[in-house]
Amino acid sequence: MDILVSVPDNKVEFFMELVQNLKFKAEPTSKPKKKSFTPEQQEWINDLKESLEQV
């Protein structure tokens, strides 16, 4: 049986470790694609991260 699961990029390592510790056969089917942002978008993202850390 094959099961397809979507996992957020920041949780892939944790999920793979969890599945492997449960003795399931787990192999990633593809590498995550790197997203590229414009300098303006990256600045907005950085500002948002900083704001969230302050909350």
C-alpha positions as CSV (number, residue, x, y, z in Angstrom):
1,M,0.0,0.0,0.0
2,D,1.3,3.4,-0.9
3,I,0.2,6.6,1.0
4,L,0.9,10.1,-0.2
5,V,1.2,12.6,2.6
6,S,1.9,16.3,2.2
7,V,4.2,17.6,4.9
8,P,5.3,21.2,5.4
9,D,8.9,21.8,4.5
10,N,9.9,22.7,8.0
11,K,8.5,19.4,9.4
12,V,10.0,17.0,6.8
13,E,12.9,15.9,9.0
14,F,10.7,15.3,12.0
15,F,8.1,13.4,10.0
16,M,10.7,11.2,8.3
17,E,12.4,10.4,11.7
18,L,9.0,9.6,13.2
19,V,8.0,7.2,10.3
20,Q,11.4,5.6,10.3
21,N,11.3,5.0,14.1
22,L,7.9,3.3,13.6
23,K,9.7,0.8,11.2
24,F,7.8,1.9,8.1
25,K,9.6,2.2,4.9
26,A,9.9,5.9,4.2
27,E,11.6,7.4,1.2
28,P,11.1,11.0,-0.1
29,T,9.7,11.0,-3.6
30,S,11.1,14.4,-4.5
31,K,13.2,17.2,-3.1
32,P,11.4,20.3,-2.0
33,K,11.6,23.2,-4.5
34,K,13.4,26.3,-3.3
35,K,11.2,29.4,-3.5
36,S,12.8,32.6,-4.7
37,F,11.5,36.0,-3.6
38,T,12.1,39.5,-4.9
39,P,14.1,41.7,-2.5
40,E,10.9,43.5,-1.6
41,Q,9.1,40.2,-0.8
42,Q,12.1,39.0,1.3
43,E,12.2,42.3,3.2
44,W,8.4,41.9,4.0
45,I,8.9,38.3,5.1
46,N,11.8,39.3,7.3
47,D,9.8,42.1,8.9
48,L,6.9,39.7,9.5
49,K,9.1,37.1,11.1
50,E,10.6,39.8,13.4
51,S,7.1,41.0,14.3
52,L,5.9,37.4,15.1
53,E,9.0,36.8,17.3
54,Q,8.1,39.9,19.3
55,V,4.6,38.6,20.0
